């Protein structure tokens, strides 16, 4: 089991991901959104304890429009 698998948990239908980095980067946000998509969960929270002041980001799973129906 990798460290990332340990740090992303689903609690009451919300993905909670914990980080300990100096600052949150776009790659950390993208990773949490990927967890939301993979687990089909709508909401998540990314929490970073590694900076001088802890940071949080509330995230939502992107919804793609329904595929068009092709006639023919």
C-alpha positions in Angstrom: 0.0 0.0 0.0 1.4 3.4 -1.0 1.4 6.5 1.2 -1.2 8.1 -1.1 -3.6 5.2 -0.6 -3.3 5.7 3.2 -3.9 9.5 3.0 -7.1 9.5 1.0 -10.1 8.3 2.9 -13.8 8.4 2.3 -15.7 9.6 5.4 -19.5 10.0 5.2 -19.4 10.2 1.4 -16.6 12.8 1.2 -13.1 12.1 0.2 -10.6 13.5 2.7 -7.0 13.7 1.6 -4.2 14.8 4.0 -0.9 16.3 2.8 2.2 17.5 4.6 3.9 19.7 1.9 5.2 23.2 2.0 2.4 24.4 -0.3 -0.5 22.8 -2.2 0.2 22.6 -5.9 -2.2 22.0 -8.8 -0.9 18.4 -9.0 -2.3 17.8 -5.5 -5.7 19.2 -6.4 -5.8 17.2 -9.6 -4.9 14.0 -7.7 -7.8 14.6 -5.3 -10.2 15.2 -8.2 -9.0 12.0 -9.8 -9.9 10.2 -6.6 -13.4 11.7 -6.7 -13.9 10.6 -10.3 -12.5 7.1 -9.7 -14.6 6.5 -6.6 -17.7 8.3 -8.1 -17.9 10.6 -5.0 -19.1 14.2 -5.5 -17.2 16.1 -2.9 -13.8 16.1 -1.3 -11.5 18.1 1.0 -7.8 18.4 0.6 -6.0 19.4 3.9 -2.4 20.4 4.1 -0.6 20.4 7.5 2.9 21.0 6.1 2.8 24.8 5.7 3.1 27.5 8.4 -0.7 27.8 8.4 -2.7 24.8 7.5 -4.5 25.0 4.1 -7.8 23.5 3.0 -9.5 23.1 -0.4 -13.0 22.1 -0.9 -13.4 20.2 -4.2 -16.2 18.8 -6.3 -16.2 16.0 -8.9 -16.6 17.4 -12.4 -19.7 16.3 -14.1 -19.5 15.6 -17.8 -22.6 16.1 -20.0 -24.4 13.0 -21.1 -23.1 11.4 -24.3 -25.1 12.5 -27.4 -27.4 9.8 -28.9 -26.5 9.2 -32.5 -29.4 8.4 -34.9 -28.8 6.6 -38.1 
